[in-house]
Amino acid sequence: MRPIRPNRGDGGGGKGRKGDDTRTGPEGASQHAPSRPVRRALPQMQIMTTTLWEYPSQHYEGASGGMQGDKRYVGASPSWVIWQCLQRYTKPGDTVLDPMVGSGTTIDVAMDLKRRGIGFDLAPSRPDIRQGDARKIDLPSASVDFVFVDPPYSTHVDYSDDPACIGKLDALSQDGGKAYYDSMQRVLREIARVLKPGRHMALYVSDSYSKPGANSKSTGFAPIGFELFAMMRESMQPVDIISVVRHNQKLQRGNWHKAAEEGNFFLRGFNYLFIMRKG
């Protein structure tokens, strides 16, 4: 397949980059040239070959020239991450499932690559997304070739008004996030059920940290990635763990970094991408 050019759309979690014709002075310091900024040519989409992934945009320019999903959707999955997974672990005609599809990014990437995309969501955002709860996937056992899932990372994003939404369950609650982890275990067991033997899934997730504050109901660090990885190992085999650099616009705010330094905590700089195989 020919390489695909990434799209400059921010898409919430990502950001485009613009060149600024920077020159280096005699002391090694950067000096901005007075000329008009020059745009760098964006790299083309290629298969990543290391376990550290970074790309300059949230979306890529698809075969139809459009964007995958909706860049305005809060918590949108990076479409190029899904593209990487489908290129490696699927072939044209395969069935690709996303049980928490959000704005439909996985469906669009699957269509670009001539796969059959199926998406469920508690609050469907468009007609081709089926209404459904990922804790009980309405599909036969061993019926899909690949699963991509980007679940809520505790309560950081308000996905819908549905009280059943997993995004309303706190991974830092006083009982150790029991309701959140119990729900995610049900999701992962359902994924293992509908996945065909020998096929793969990918879980895109981040840990969670909530700093102390007057409005905070819970504080501290929740190692969500490690907890969910342990659950997946109950029914699947680990293939690899990838670190995906986050380009959330909020990470560009100087006051956030100042607060992290003064409060002696860390901002989330990467997401896990866990690749698993059903035996």
LINNOR-V34406 format. One record per residue. N is the residue number from 1. PSI is psi in radians with two decimals (none if undefined). D_FIRST is the distance of its C-alpha to the first C-alpha in Angstrom with 1 decimal. Layout:
n = [N N]
psi = [PSI PSI]
d_first = [D_FIRST D_FIRST]
This chain:
n = [1 2 3 4 5 6 7 8 9 10 11 12 13 14 15 16 17 18 19 20 21 22 23 24 25 26 27 28 29 30 31 32 33 34 35 36 37 38 39 40 41 42 43 44 45 46 47 48 49 50 51 52 53 54 55 56 57 58 59 60 61 62 63 64 65 66 67 68 69 70 71 72 73 74 75 76 77 78 79 80 81 82 83 84 85 86 87 88 89 90 91 92 93 94 95 96 97 98 99 100 101 102 103 104 105 106 107 108 109 110 111 112 113 114 115 116 117 118 119 120 121 122 123 124 125 126 127 128 129 130 131 132 133 134 135 136 137 138 139 140 141 142 143 144 145 146 147 148 149 150 151 152 153 154 155 156 157 158 159 160 161 162 163 164 165 166 167 168 169 170 171 172 173 174 175 176 177 178 179 180 181 182 183 184 185 186 187 188 189 190 191 192 193 194 195 196 197 198 199 200 201 202 203 204 205 206 207 208 209 210 211 212 213 214 215 216 217 218 219 220 221 222 223 224 225 226 227 228 229 230 231 232 233 234 235 236 237 238 239 240 241 242 243 244 245 246 247 248 249 250 251 252 253 254 255 256 257 258 259 260 261 262 263 264 265 266 267 268 269 270 271 272 273 274 275 276 277 278 279]
psi = [2.46 2.61 2.63 2.41 2.33 2.69 2.54 -0.07 2.44 -0.85 0.41 -1.19 -0.28 3.13 2.51 2.80 2.45 2.42 2.66 0.40 0.90 2.36 2.77 2.24 -3.13 -0.43 0.11 0.04 2.60 2.39 2.16 2.21 2.58 -0.20 2.89 2.45 2.51 2.33 2.30 2.59 2.26 2.47 2.75 2.71 2.23 2.76 2.24 2.41 0.03 3.05 0.23 1.98 2.37 2.38 2.62 0.05 2.84 -0.67 2.92 2.88 1.90 3.08 -0.56 0.00 -0.03 -3.08 2.66 2.26 -2.64 2.05 -0.31 -0.17 2.15 2.23 0.37 2.44 2.48 2.12 -0.48 -0.44 -0.77 -0.71 -0.80 -0.78 -0.80 -0.59 -0.61 -0.70 0.10 2.99 2.85 2.39 -0.27 2.69 2.17 2.21 2.40 1.88 -0.10 1.14 -0.20 -2.05 0.11 0.29 -0.81 -0.69 -0.74 -0.71 -0.74 -0.73 -0.74 -0.66 0.25 0.61 2.85 1.93 2.34 2.25 2.36 2.67 2.58 -0.60 1.43 2.37 -0.08 2.86 -0.51 0.11 2.23 2.46 2.24 2.77 2.23 -0.25 -0.18 1.48 2.23 1.13 2.66 2.74 2.56 0.87 -0.11 2.68 -0.40 2.53 2.27 2.33 2.32 1.52 2.97 2.49 1.24 -2.44 0.47 -0.39 2.35 1.66 -0.65 3.02 -0.03 2.11 -0.27 -0.08 2.28 -0.47 -0.12 0.04 2.20 2.10 -0.11 0.41 2.90 -0.41 0.30 0.34 0.52 -0.82 -0.72 -0.89 -0.61 -0.73 -0.74 -0.55 -0.67 -0.71 -0.84 -0.59 -0.65 -0.70 -0.79 -0.60 -0.81 -0.27 2.41 2.57 2.44 -0.07 3.02 2.82 2.80 2.30 2.12 2.03 2.78 2.73 3.08 2.44 2.33 2.07 2.70 2.50 2.88 -0.54 0.05 2.21 -0.46 2.63 2.83 -2.90 2.33 1.97 1.16 -0.73 -0.88 -0.67 -0.80 -0.59 -0.75 -0.67 -0.75 -0.54 -0.24 -0.52 -0.06 2.86 2.35 2.39 -0.81 2.88 2.19 2.47 2.14 2.03 2.31 2.38 0.72 2.33 -0.51 -0.47 -0.14 -0.06 2.12 -0.59 -0.52 -0.76 -0.65 -0.74 -0.68 -0.65 -0.79 -0.60 -0.04 0.85 3.01 2.45 2.63 1.94 -0.12 2.81 2.61 2.54 1.79 2.16 2.15 2.74 2.34 2.18 none]
d_first = [0.0 3.8 6.4 8.7 12.4 15.0 17.9 21.4 23.0 25.1 24.7 27.8 26.6 24.6 25.5 24.2 25.5 27.2 28.3 32.1 32.9 34.7 36.9 38.8 42.6 45.0 45.4 41.7 41.8 39.3 40.7 39.1 39.2 41.1 38.3 36.0 33.1 29.9 26.4 24.1 20.6 18.3 15.7 12.0 10.4 9.8 10.8 14.6 16.6 20.1 22.1 22.7 20.2 20.9 19.1 21.0 20.4 20.6 17.8 14.7 14.2 12.4 11.0 14.7 15.9 17.9 18.6 18.2 21.7 24.6 25.1 28.9 28.7 30.6 28.8 25.3 22.6 20.0 16.8 14.7 16.5 15.6 11.9 12.4 14.4 12.3 9.2 12.1 14.5 13.2 11.4 11.2 14.8 16.1 18.8 18.5 21.9 23.2 27.0 27.7 25.0 27.0 25.6 22.7 19.9 18.4 18.7 16.7 13.8 13.9 14.0 11.0 9.0 11.3 13.6 17.4 18.8 22.5 24.4 28.1 30.3 34.1 34.0 31.2 30.1 28.7 29.2 26.1 27.1 29.7 32.8 33.3 34.4 32.0 35.1 35.3 31.9 32.6 30.3 31.3 31.1 28.2 26.1 22.9 20.0 19.4 21.5 21.1 24.4 25.7 29.5 32.4 33.7 37.3 38.8 37.2 35.5 37.3 34.7 37.1 40.8 40.5 42.9 40.8 37.8 37.0 36.7 40.4 41.1 42.1 40.8 43.8 46.5 49.8 49.0 46.0 43.5 44.3 43.3 39.9 39.1 40.5 38.3 35.2 36.2 36.4 32.9 31.5 33.5 32.2 28.6 29.5 31.2 28.4 25.7 25.3 26.6 24.2 21.6 21.0 21.9 21.7 24.7 24.5 28.1 30.7 34.3 37.0 40.0 42.7 45.3 49.0 50.2 52.8 50.4 48.5 49.1 47.6 46.7 45.1 41.9 39.9 37.5 35.3 32.3 34.5 36.3 33.3 31.8 35.1 35.0 31.5 32.8 35.4 33.0 29.7 28.8 27.4 24.1 24.0 25.2 23.2 25.0 23.3 25.3 26.7 27.0 29.4 31.5 34.6 34.0 34.7 38.2 40.9 43.3 41.1 40.9 44.6 45.3 43.2 45.2 48.5 47.9 46.5 43.3 39.6 37.0 33.8 31.3 28.5 27.1 26.6 23.4 24.7 22.5 24.6 24.5 26.8 28.8]
